[in-house]
Amino acid sequence: MSVKEIIKQIDKLDLSEKLILVEDIWDSIARSNSVLPLYEWQKNELDKRYKEYKNGEQTLHEWNEVHEELRKKYK
């Protein structure tokens, strides 16, 4: 089945069916790619941020606060 045919079939689904499909696709990706590839610069940045966190140099924020700020900013 071609991608265009798949998209046509997806377009016929109800919203709830589309959401379930998306979840199933993500689950499939997670199963097949237990380790996502990172560029060296990404790994370096993550290592740097983790080190700053461990040294108390990073300020952490509660997710609900971050979410609320983003909702206000992009409303």
RODO-2510 file (C-alpha; in nm, 4 decimals, decimal comma):
residues 75
     n   res          X          Y          Z
     1     m     0,0000     0,0000     0,0000
     2     s     0,1401     0,3412    -0,0931
     3     v     0,1655     0,6346     0,1433
     4     k    -0,1059     0,8174    -0,0502
     5     e    -0,3399     0,5205    -0,0088
     6     i    -0,2648     0,5037     0,3625
     7     i    -0,3404     0,8749     0,4017
     8     k    -0,6714     0,8307     0,2205
     9     q    -0,7626     0,5537     0,4641
    10     i    -0,6557     0,7641     0,7623
    11     d    -0,8718     1,0522     0,6414
    12     k    -1,1738     0,8228     0,6647
    13     l    -1,1173     0,7536     1,0362
    14     d    -1,2966     0,9253     1,3222
    15     l    -1,0869     1,1475     1,5452
    16     s    -1,0799     0,8873     1,8238
    17     e    -0,9591     0,6236     1,5773
    18     k    -0,6879     0,8599     1,4509
    19     l    -0,5678     0,9210     1,8054
    20     i    -0,5495     0,5486     1,8739
    21     l    -0,3578     0,5030     1,5485
    22     v    -0,1087     0,7719     1,6462
    23     e    -0,0574     0,6055     1,9829
    24     d    -0,0052     0,2690     1,8136
    25     i     0,2487     0,4223     1,5753
    26     w     0,4436     0,5798     1,8635
    27     d     0,4388     0,2479     2,0499
    28     s     0,5704     0,0741     1,7386
    29     i     0,8515     0,3275     1,7055
    30     a     0,9404     0,2857     2,0721
    31     r     0,9574    -0,0926     2,0386
    32     s     1,1753    -0,0829     1,7283
    33     n     1,4061     0,1981     1,8389
    34     s     1,4854     0,1516     2,2045
    35     v     1,7750     0,3954     2,1685
    36     l     1,7252     0,6990     1,9530
    37     p     2,0362     0,8196     1,7738
    38     l     2,1859     1,1450     1,8967
    39     y     2,4289     1,3724     1,7219
    40     e     2,7480     1,4288     1,9159
    41     w     2,6544     1,7945     1,9811
    42     q     2,3207     1,6831     2,1285
    43     k     2,4894     1,4347     2,3591
    44     n     2,7400     1,7018     2,4655
    45     e     2,4600     1,9482     2,5407
    46     l     2,2678     1,6915     2,7457
    47     d     2,5842     1,5984     2,9354
    48     k     2,6558     1,9676     3,0039
    49     r     2,3027     2,0317     3,1302
    50     y     2,3068     1,7216     3,3502
    51     k     2,6399     1,8285     3,5014
    52     e     2,4988     2,1772     3,5689
    53     y     2,1931     2,0183     3,7306
    54     k     2,4076     1,7941     3,9526
    55     n     2,6181     2,0975     4,0545
    56     g     2,3070     2,2969     4,1467
    57     e     2,3598     2,5412     3,8604
    58     q     2,0241     2,4745     3,6927
    59     t     1,6890     2,6003     3,8120
    60     l     1,4195     2,3375     3,7751
    61     h     1,0545     2,4219     3,7164
    62     e     0,7395     2,2237     3,7793
    63     w     0,5838     2,0980     3,4568
    64     n     0,2433     2,2510     3,5351
    65     e     0,4069     2,5933     3,5767
    66     v     0,5948     2,5615     3,2474
    67     h     0,2781     2,4455     3,0745
    68     e     0,0764     2,7375     3,2090
    69     e     0,3417     2,9907     3,1040
    70     l     0,3523     2,8474     2,7532
    71     r    -0,0267     2,8533     2,7275
    72     k    -0,0295     3,2206     2,8314
    73     k     0,2517     3,3094     2,5933
    74     y     0,1045     3,1384     2,2859
    75     k    -0,2665     3,1935     2,3475
***
